[in-house]
Amino acid sequence: MQFNLRNYRAADFERLWQIDQLCFPQGISYTQMDLSGFITRRNAITLVADFDELHDEREQLAVSALHPGDGMNSRVPGAVLSETAATTQAIAGFIIAHPARGKAGRILTLDIVPAARRLGLGSLLMQECEHRLRCFGCNEVYLETAVNNEPALQLYRKLGYQILRTLPDYYAASLDAFLMGKPL
Ligand SMILES: CC(C)(COP(=O)(O)OP(=O)(O)OC[C@H]1O[C@@H](n2cnc3c(N)ncnc32)[C@H](O)[C@@H]1OP(=O)(O)O)[C@@H](O)C(=O)NCCC(=O)NCCS
C-alpha cells in the first residue's frame, strides 16, 4: 500500500478530527477547538498522509469503518462525512508537531486509521516530522503517550525515544502518561 505525504489543507479539518475521534477514546481524543488550536499554532507542522488509491479492499473497509452508522463512533456527525466524500475520505493518517521552547520540538498527535496500521506509515510521518523540526533548528523532540498505549510505546521505542518521566493523571485526570524524548 502506498501513501502520499503532503501539508495540511483547511478542507482536511473535519476529517482529521473524525480520525482523532476514531483513534482515541472520549476524554483523550481532542475537541475541535483543541485540534484547531494545535494546527494554527505558530510554526505548527501538520502532515497528512493520503492513501494512494482506494482500490485496495482494506482501504474500502477503512472508509466503511468510519461510517457513523456502524456504531464505532457515535460522536461522528454523519452530515460531515457525506460532505467530505471522495478526496478527504482517502486520508490514512496525520501528525501534528511544533517547535516549542528553545530548540525542543514537540509531537502533539499521531493518528493512523486502523486499516493503514502496521504498514510503516506512523514511522514515516514521525521521521518526516522530525526532519521538519530539525529544519526549524530543533535538536531534541518530546511527546507524551498514555502508559497503556503499547502500540505507540513500541513505535516510539523503535524510533529511539526513551521514557523520561511519568506524568500522573495526564489524560482525563485519571490516566498517567509517559513523557518521552530523544535528541534529533
Ligand atoms: C500507534 C500508531 C500511531 C502506530 O502507527 P503504525 O502506522 O501502525 O506504525 P508502524 O507501522 O510505523 O509501526 C512501526 C513499529 O511500531 C511497533 N508497533 C506499531 N503498532 C504496534 C502494535 N499494535 N503492537 C505492537 N507493536 C506495534 C512495531 O514495532 C512496528 O514495527 P513492525 O510492524 O515492523 O513490527 C497507530 O497504531 C495509531 O494511530 N494508534 C492510535 C492512535 C495512537 O495511539 N497514536 C499515538 C498516540 S501518542
The ligand as a MOL file (V3000), in Angstrom:
LIG
                    3D

  0  0  0     0  0            999 V3000
M  V30 BEGIN CTAB
M  V30 COUNTS 48 50 0 0 0
M  V30 BEGIN ATOM
M  V30 1 C 0.4490 3.8720 17.3530 0
M  V30 2 C 0.2420 4.0820 15.8710 0
M  V30 3 C 0.4650 5.5440 15.5400 0
M  V30 4 C 1.2510 3.2090 15.1000 0
M  V30 5 O 1.1780 3.5340 13.7240 0
M  V30 6 P 1.5840 2.4740 12.5910 0
M  V30 7 O 1.4880 3.1610 11.2850 0
M  V30 8 O 0.8180 1.2260 12.7720 0
M  V30 9 O 3.1040 2.2130 12.9780 0
M  V30 10 P 4.2080 1.4930 12.0590 0
M  V30 11 O 3.5690 0.6370 11.0350 0
M  V30 12 O 5.1500 2.5470 11.5800 0
M  V30 13 O 4.9080 0.5590 13.1400 0
M  V30 14 C 6.2810 0.6680 13.4480 0
M  V30 15 C 6.5990 -0.2410 14.6150 0
M  V30 16 O 5.8730 0.1670 15.7820 0
M  V30 17 C 5.5080 -1.0000 16.5550 0
M  V30 18 N 4.0470 -1.1750 16.5570 0
M  V30 19 C 3.1350 -0.4700 15.8460 0
M  V30 20 N 1.8970 -0.9210 16.1420 0
M  V30 21 C 2.0500 -1.9200 17.0320 0
M  V30 22 C 1.1310 -2.7870 17.6960 0
M  V30 23 N -0.2010 -2.7150 17.5030 0
M  V30 24 N 1.6320 -3.6970 18.5820 0
M  V30 25 C 2.9570 -3.7910 18.8010 0
M  V30 26 N 3.8900 -3.0040 18.1730 0
M  V30 27 C 3.4200 -2.0880 17.3090 0
M  V30 28 C 6.1750 -2.1660 15.8420 0
M  V30 29 O 7.4820 -2.2990 16.3570 0
M  V30 30 C 6.2010 -1.6730 14.4080 0
M  V30 31 O 7.1580 -2.3120 13.6100 0
M  V30 32 P 6.7670 -3.7030 12.8860 0
M  V30 33 O 5.4200 -3.5070 12.2360 0
M  V30 34 O 7.8790 -3.8860 11.9040 0
M  V30 35 O 6.7160 -4.7400 13.9700 0
M  V30 36 C -1.1860 3.6340 15.4340 0
M  V30 37 O -1.4460 2.3560 15.9510 0
M  V30 38 C -2.2850 4.5800 15.8830 0
M  V30 39 O -2.5860 5.5740 15.2200 0
M  V30 40 N -2.8990 4.2590 17.0370 0
M  V30 41 C -3.9890 5.0850 17.5800 0
M  V30 42 C -3.5310 6.4750 17.9250 0
M  V30 43 C -2.3120 6.4670 18.8060 0
M  V30 44 O -2.1990 5.7180 19.7620 0
M  V30 45 N -1.3830 7.3770 18.4810 0
M  V30 46 C -0.1690 7.5800 19.2380 0
M  V30 47 C -0.5420 8.3350 20.4430 0
M  V30 48 S 0.7250 9.1400 21.2760 0
M  V30 END ATOM
M  V30 BEGIN BOND
M  V30 1 1 1 2
M  V30 2 1 2 3
M  V30 3 1 2 4
M  V30 4 1 2 36
M  V30 5 1 4 5
M  V30 6 1 5 6
M  V30 7 2 6 7
M  V30 8 1 6 8
M  V30 9 1 6 9
M  V30 10 1 9 10
M  V30 11 2 10 11
M  V30 12 1 10 12
M  V30 13 1 10 13
M  V30 14 1 13 14
M  V30 15 1 14 15
M  V30 16 1 15 16
M  V30 17 1 15 30
M  V30 18 1 16 17
M  V30 19 1 17 18
M  V30 20 1 17 28
M  V30 21 1 18 19
M  V30 22 1 18 27
M  V30 23 2 19 20
M  V30 24 1 20 21
M  V30 25 1 21 22
M  V30 26 2 21 27
M  V30 27 1 22 23
M  V30 28 2 22 24
M  V30 29 1 24 25
M  V30 30 2 25 26
M  V30 31 1 26 27
M  V30 32 1 28 29
M  V30 33 1 28 30
M  V30 34 1 30 31
M  V30 35 1 31 32
M  V30 36 2 32 33
M  V30 37 1 32 34
M  V30 38 1 32 35
M  V30 39 1 36 37
M  V30 40 1 36 38
M  V30 41 2 38 39
M  V30 42 1 38 40
M  V30 43 1 40 41
M  V30 44 1 41 42
M  V30 45 1 42 43
M  V30 46 2 43 44
M  V30 47 1 43 45
M  V30 48 1 45 46
M  V30 49 1 46 47
M  V30 50 1 47 48
M  V30 END BOND
M  V30 END CTAB
M  END
